[in-house]
């Protein structure tokens, strides 16, 4: 959300890519909304599974960073 607001301020979010930004933000909001509603209706396991969708990219990046720390690559 912060990148979107900064992009609006400096002009890098234009009419060309604004639909992409809105779709990404709407998808993230929908995942949060659905996960919360499932939790309210007692479907905690399914809510955790839905909310895990947003956690997967962060976990993959963390795994990548850990691999780069443990086994440093040769960039030459």
MMTF fields as JSON, N, C-alpha, C and O atoms, coordinates in Angstrom:
{
  "mmtfVersion": "1.0.0",
  "mmtfProducer": "UNKNOWN",
  "numBonds": 303,
  "numAtoms": 304,
  "numGroups": 76,
  "numChains": 1,
  "numModels": 1,
  "chainsPerModel": [1],
  "groupsPerChain": [76],
  "chainIdList": ["A"],
  "bondAtomList": [4, 2, 8, 6, 12, 10, 16, 14, 20, 18, 24, 22, 28, 26, 32, 30, 36, 34, 40, 38, 44, 42, 48, 46, 52, 50, 56, 54, 60, 58, 64, 62, 68, 66, 72, 70, 76, 74, 80, 78, 84, 82, 88, 86, 92, 90, 96, 94, 100, 98, 104, 102, 108, 106, 112, 110, 116, 114, 120, 118, 124, 122, 128, 126, 132, 130, 136, 134, 140, 138, 144, 142, 148, 146, 152, 150, 156, 154, 160, 158, 164, 162, 168, 166, 172, 170, 176, 174, 180, 178, 184, 182, 188, 186, 192, 190, 196, 194, 200, 198, 204, 202, 208, 206, 212, 210, 216, 214, 220, 218, 224, 222, 228, 226, 232, 230, 236, 234, 240, 238, 244, 242, 248, 246, 252, 250, 256, 254, 260, 258, 264, 262, 268, 266, 272, 270, 276, 274, 280, 278, 284, 282, 288, 286, 292, 290, 296, 294, 300, 298],
  "bondOrderList": [1, 1, 1, 1, 1, 1, 1, 1, 1, 1, 1, 1, 1, 1, 1, 1, 1, 1, 1, 1, 1, 1, 1, 1, 1, 1, 1, 1, 1, 1, 1, 1, 1, 1, 1, 1, 1, 1, 1, 1, 1, 1, 1, 1, 1, 1, 1, 1, 1, 1, 1, 1, 1, 1, 1, 1, 1, 1, 1, 1, 1, 1, 1, 1, 1, 1, 1, 1, 1, 1, 1, 1, 1, 1, 1],
  "groupList": [{"groupName": "UNK", "atomNameList": ["N", "CA", "C", "O"], "elementList": ["N", "C", "C", "O"], "formalChargeList": [0, 0, 0, 0], "bondAtomList": [1, 0, 2, 1, 3, 2], "bondOrderList": [1, 1, 2], "singleLetterCode": "X", "chemCompType": "L-PEPTIDE LINKING"}],
  "groupTypeList": [0, 0, 0, 0, 0, 0, 0, 0, 0, 0, 0, 0, 0, 0, 0, 0, 0, 0, 0, 0, 0, 0, 0, 0, 0, 0, 0, 0, 0, 0, 0, 0, 0, 0, 0, 0, 0, 0, 0, 0, 0, 0, 0, 0, 0, 0, 0, 0, 0, 0, 0, 0, 0, 0, 0, 0, 0, 0, 0, 0, 0, 0, 0, 0, 0, 0, 0, 0, 0, 0, 0, 0, 0, 0, 0, 0],
  "groupIdList": [1, 2, 3, 4, 5, 6, 7, 8, 9, 10, 11, 12, 13, 14, 15, 16, 17, 18, 19, 20, 21, 22, 23, 24, 25, 26, 27, 28, 29, 30, 31, 32, 33, 34, 35, 36, 37, 38, 39, 40, 41, 42, 43, 44, 45, 46, 47, 48, 49, 50, 51, 52, 53, 54, 55, 56, 57, 58, 59, 60, 61, 62, 63, 64, 65, 66, 67, 68, 69, 70, 71, 72, 73, 74, 75, 76],
  "secStructList": [7, 2, 2, 2, 2, 2, 2, 2, 2, 2, 6, 7, 1, 7, 6, 6, 6, 2, 2, 2, 2, 2, 2, 2, 2, 2, 2, 2, 2, 2, 2, 2, 2, 2, 2, 2, 2, 2, 2, 2, 6, 6, 7, 2, 2, 2, 2, 2, 2, 2, 2, 2, 2, 2, 2, 2, 2, 2, 2, 2, 2, 2, 2, 2, 2, 2, 2, 2, 2, 2, 1, 7, 7, 7, 7, 7],
  "xCoordList": [0.819, 0.0, 0.867, 0.535, 1.968, 2.868, 3.484, 3.591, 3.891, 4.46, 3.419, 3.762, 2.166, 1.107, 0.927, 0.809, 0.906, 0.707, 1.901, 1.722, 3.108, 4.298, 4.295, 4.673, 3.874, 3.8, 2.791, 3.009, 1.687, 0.723, 1.32, 1.082, 2.097, 2.68, 3.749, 3.797, 4.602, 5.674, 5.335, 6.148, 4.161, 3.715, 4.111, 3.827, 4.754, 5.141, 3.953, 4.004, 2.887, 1.652, 0.788, 0.188, 0.737, -0.001, -1.298, -1.613, -2.035, -3.294, -3.037, -3.909, -1.846, -1.508, -1.429, -1.974, -0.745, -0.558, -1.425, -1.261, -2.342, -3.198, -4.135, -4.432, -4.61, -5.482, -4.719, -5.289, -3.44, -2.629, -2.486, -2.624, -2.212, -2.098, -3.405, -3.415, -4.508, -5.8, -6.154, -6.724, -5.831, -6.14, -5.295, -5.793, -4.031, -3.176, -3.677, -3.772, -4.001, -4.497, -5.858, -6.134, -6.723, -8.044, -7.924, -8.669, -7.005, -6.816, -6.305, -6.757, -5.371, -4.872, -5.978, -6.099, -6.78, -7.89, -8.932, -9.5, -9.181, -10.163, -9.691, -10.492, -8.404, -7.875, -8.03, -8.444, -7.699, -7.856, -9.318, -9.629, -10.211, -11.639, -12.196, -12.911, -11.879, -12.381, -11.823, -12.552, -10.539, -9.95, -10.603, -10.841, -10.892, -11.549, -12.974, -13.404, -13.698, -15.073, -15.113, -15.979, -14.194, -14.135, -13.84, -14.418, -12.95, -12.627, -13.838, -14.087, -14.582, -15.776, -16.832, -17.585, -16.889, -17.892, -17.383, -18.008, -16.245, -15.755, -14.963, -14.68, -14.599, -13.808, -12.339, -11.761, -11.757, -10.415, -9.357, -8.459, -9.456, -8.47, -8.488, -7.436, -9.665, -9.782, -9.337, -8.753, -9.611, -9.171, -7.651, -7.074, -7.006, -5.542, -4.994, -3.998, -5.645, -5.198, -5.341, -4.466, -6.429, -6.635, -5.627, -5.043, -5.42, -4.481, -3.035, -2.179, -2.757, -1.403, -1.006, 0.18, -1.987, -1.691, -0.804, 0.114, -1.083, -0.276, 1.085, 2.006, 1.224, 2.487, 3.49, 4.69, 3.029, 3.915, 5.029, 6.177, 4.776, 5.899, 6.96, 8.154, 6.539, 7.513, 8.328, 9.531, 7.689, 8.414, 9.406, 10.524, 9.008, 9.93, 11.133, 12.261, 10.88, 12.005, 12.909, 14.132, 12.335, 13.135, 13.995, 15.153, 13.428, 14.19, 15.325, 16.437, 15.047, 16.081, 17.207, 18.384, 16.841, 17.855, 18.679, 19.893, 18.04, 18.762, 19.742, 20.872, 19.319, 20.213, 21.403, 22.528, 21.159, 22.248, 23.224, 24.414, 22.725, 23.612, 24.43, 25.633, 23.772, 24.451, 25.403, 26.506, 25.003, 25.808, 25.995, 25.269, 26.975, 27.127, 27.44, 28.3, 26.746, 26.991, 28.261, 28.771, 28.734, 29.86, 29.276, 28.762, 29.354, 28.711, 29.598, 29.212, 30.776, 31.666, 31.377, 32.057],
  "yCoordList": [-1.179, 0.0, 1.248, 2.241, 1.198, 2.34, 2.664, 3.831, 1.62, 1.843, 2.465, 3.294, 2.076, 2.626, 4.115, 4.911, 4.494, 5.899, 6.745, 7.845, 6.24, 6.966, 7.071, 8.105, 6.011, 6.044, 7.041, 7.672, 7.192, 8.229, 9.617, 10.51, 9.8, 11.112, 11.488, 12.637, 10.546, 10.9, 10.649, 10.942, 10.116, 9.965, 8.66, 8.478, 7.744, 6.481, 5.527, 4.606, 5.737, 4.983, 5.809, 6.809, 5.373, 6.115, 5.392, 4.362, 5.939, 5.298, 3.949, 3.081, 3.775, 2.508, 1.361, 0.283, 1.596, 0.504, 0.622, -0.162, 1.581, 1.735, 0.549, 0.155, -0.033, -1.203, -2.398, -3.206, -2.512, -3.575, -3.375, -4.325, -2.147, -1.851, -2.135, -2.774, -1.66, -1.866, -3.345, -3.787, -4.116, -5.545, -6.268, -7.166, -5.893, -6.506, -6.153, -7.022, -4.871, -4.455, -5.056, -5.415, -5.172, -5.777, -7.269, -7.787, -7.952, -9.376, -9.588, -10.498, -8.752, -8.875, -8.574, -9.261, -7.557, -7.221, -8.338, -8.642, -8.944, -10.034, -11.243, -11.881, -11.561, -12.689, -12.409, -13.287, -11.187, -10.838, -10.887, -11.394, -10.367, -10.356, -11.773, -12.093, -12.612, -13.993, -14.764, -15.518, -14.583, -15.254, -14.828, -15.658, -13.555, -13.06, -13.586, -13.982, -13.594, -14.096, -15.59, -16.039, -16.345, -17.774, -17.994, -18.881, -17.196, -17.324, -16.975, -17.632, -15.954, -15.574, -16.668, -16.813, -17.434, -18.492, -19.847, -20.879, -19.835, -21.054, -21.974, -23.105, -21.551, -22.366, -21.946, -21.453, -22.149, -21.637, -22.28, -21.596, -23.573, -24.249, -23.734, -23.505, -23.553, -23.022, -21.565, -21.128, -20.809, -19.413, -19.331, -18.474, -20.219, -20.239, -20.587, -20.014, -21.525, -21.912, -20.747, -20.529, -20.006, -18.862, -17.761, -17.181, -17.472, -16.411, -16.799, -15.927, -18.087, -18.533, -18.163, -18.144, -17.871, -17.448, -16.208, -16.086, -15.288, -14.069, -14.311, -13.516, -15.392, -15.661, -16.392, -16.347, -17.058, -17.88, -17.069, -17.51, -15.918, -15.182, -14.764, -14.823, -14.343, -13.976, -15.154, -15.028, -16.302, -17.508, -17.941, -18.35, -17.852, -18.222, -17.287, -17.725, -15.986, -15.053, -15.322, -15.256, -15.624, -15.954, -17.188, -17.23, -18.193, -19.39, -19.067, -19.571, -18.223, -17.8, -17.06, -17.314, -16.137, -15.383, -16.309, -16.141, -17.274, -18.23, -19.055, -19.293, -19.482, -20.242, -19.385, -19.88, -18.094, -17.208, -16.949, -16.738, -16.962, -16.755, -18.007, -17.928, -19.163, -20.415, -20.837, -21.301, -20.687, -21.114, -19.94, -19.819, -19.062, -17.851, -18.188, -19.024, -17.54, -17.824, -17.129, -16.187, -17.629, -16.995, -16.215, -16.806, -14.898, -14.046, -13.707, -12.878, -14.316, -13.965, -14.708, -14.507],
  "zCoordList": [0.0, 0.0, 0.0, -0.647, 0.719, 0.781, -0.573, -0.95, -1.309, -2.639, -3.57, -4.413, -3.427, -4.258, -3.979, -4.911, -2.712, -2.355, -2.795, -3.318, -2.586, -3.041, -4.559, -5.11, -5.238, -6.697, -7.21, -8.244, -6.501, -6.878, -6.698, -7.511, -5.633, -5.353, -6.376, -6.815, -6.763, -7.686, -9.151, -10.028, -9.427, -10.805, -11.469, -12.653, -10.757, -11.38, -11.532, -12.347, -10.758, -10.967, -11.906, -11.511, -13.15, -14.167, -14.485, -13.889, -15.42, -15.812, -16.483, -16.49, -17.043, -17.701, -16.706, -16.945, -15.584, -14.64, -13.391, -12.456, -13.355, -12.185, -12.022, -10.894, -13.126, -13.007, -12.436, -11.703, -12.767, -12.173, -10.666, -9.895, -10.249, -8.82, -8.101, -7.049, -8.669, -8.007, -7.931, -6.933, -8.958, -8.911, -7.868, -7.188, -7.73, -6.706, -5.314, -4.447, -5.093, -3.785, -3.483, -2.339, -4.503, -4.296, -3.985, -3.153, -4.637, -4.357, -2.929, -2.235, -2.499, -1.126, -0.119, 0.896, -0.395, 0.503, 0.518, 1.566, -0.632, -0.693, 0.113, 0.797, 0.038, 0.809, 2.302, 3.059, 2.728, 4.136, 4.567, 5.645, 3.737, 4.062, 4.159, 5.109, 3.198, 3.197, 4.388, 5.034, 4.684, 5.838, 7.137, 8.015, 7.268, 8.476, 8.593, 9.677, 7.497, 7.524, 7.849, 8.6, 7.294, 7.607, 9.085, 9.713, 9.632, 11.048, 11.915, 12.926, 11.527, 12.29, 12.283, 13.246, 11.207, 11.093, 11.596, 11.353, 12.298, 12.932, 12.033, 12.428, 10.864, 9.934, 10.022, 9.053, 11.183, 11.455, 10.564, 10.073, 10.357, 9.504, 8.081, 7.484, 7.544, 6.182, 6.131, 5.139, 7.197, 7.256, 7.25, 6.58, 7.993, 8.013, 6.634, 6.191, 5.96, 4.617, 3.638, 2.799, 3.741, 2.839, 3.146, 2.231, 4.421, 4.789, 4.504, 4.355, 4.428, 4.104, 2.678, 2.349, 1.835, 0.456, 0.471, -0.34, 1.396, 1.471, 2.114, 1.925, 2.867, 3.553, 2.671, 2.943, 1.629, 0.799, 0.137, 0.195, -0.486, -1.091, -0.078, -0.374, 1.107, 2.136, 2.603, 2.829, 2.753, 3.151, 2.079, 2.394, 0.829, -0.252, -0.309, -0.535, -0.102, -0.086, 1.11, 0.981, 2.266, 3.44, 3.212, 3.627, 2.55, 2.215, 1.257, 1.413, 0.261, -0.681, 0.037, -0.218, 0.941, 1.683, 2.565, 2.673, 3.189, 4.029, 3.198, 3.624, 2.034, 1.156, 0.726, 0.654, 0.439, 0.031, 1.184, 0.951, 2.43, 3.582, 3.865, 4.109, 3.832, 4.167, 3.07, 3.358, 1.819, 0.692, -0.255, -1.242, 0.036, -0.791, -2.242, -2.521, -3.155, -4.572, -5.074, -4.468, -6.188, -6.86, -8.032, -8.982, -7.966, -8.948, -10.13, -10.955, -10.247, -11.338, -12.598, -13.604]
}
